[in-house]
């Protein structure tokens, strides 16, 4: 009698039936649950019916099985006449892909997925995906068929990642890094599930919550000190970074053809990463940045220095684009240490530009456009703590109103005015009014 059994070693279900006196057992990847048993029982009914009617075709129910070759025989149609065993029985509906093991191994499909998507990715995305595959995913899932990977496997893997050491002491992988690795894994399984028609095991898995990172820009005094101390050949470069908010890839990929001195605009049209020119981070990053007078002067000086030497505004001695790692290690960090300033990522020059614009009272909408943001939401989320401190929109207006109603009260604004000259901590002409 045909039945559904469970394999004790794996806890998964398998079909157990007989054909012409021979016992056949076909393993599935399904766990022993009530719902899975019901699904398999319905399929087992069709298998038994096809065997009785003489229409059973092993290959159609269990494609790719070695046993199928031993059961190739003539099958009969409803009239009782013999038909070709290669045609499909109307009664023998194909077993769902989650029941069988005829999908590719994870490592094989992952390479297909990578090759198909590589051309559409930025260089950093390619490197990250390849790193995730080589360092984490292939060793864990490489030999498993894609349909056999369960949600529990994914959650267990994520838990392991969260405890993995980074190789730098006792630090574990951050939630952001874990999410990036899991993102690659889930993207592969989502595509495999679509192609091979099995339920995506990662469909309901949510990202780990990532702690909010806080920006650490330089103050105007620190910017001034830095520019006064930097190597002369990097003065124009850093001034432009501090006062435009250009990303590393954007300023390194900036060409003279995209500097419009007449309209006082920098046209951000492309970026450069690892020596390869590519599209900007996204469509919103395609923008025009207004040149304040210091930026205009710096680019005019740079034009005289490299305009006839290279297509790139800032370049090496052999006219090639600057390299971010090189600038960071040999110029940025050593200068910060020399001046006794807090060590920061080179990306903080972009945050510095945003906070200086906010300090000067520029319209948030204008600042968002300069930064390449589609709206002001990210601006307020990222720089919220700097807005009240730098613009004095921190309740002092309310203090003044109360002081006018209660003459005896001394407002915070009045106290500040008698302090050490607490006014705008920045020259409002630095950014200019362009909004």
PyMOL commands that set and color helices and strands:
alter all, ss='L'
color gray80, all
select helices_A, chain A and resi 34-53+58-61+66-71+97-99+106-118+123-141+146-148+151-163+175-196+220-229+232-244+248-252+256-258+283-285+293-306+324-339+348-359+364-371+377-391+396-405+412-417
alter helices_A, ss='H'
color red, helices_A
select strands_A, chain A and resi 3-6+12-19+22-31+75-76+82-83+259-260+265-268+271-273+276-278+287-290
alter strands_A, ss='S'
color yellow, strands_A
deselect
rebuild
show_as cartoon
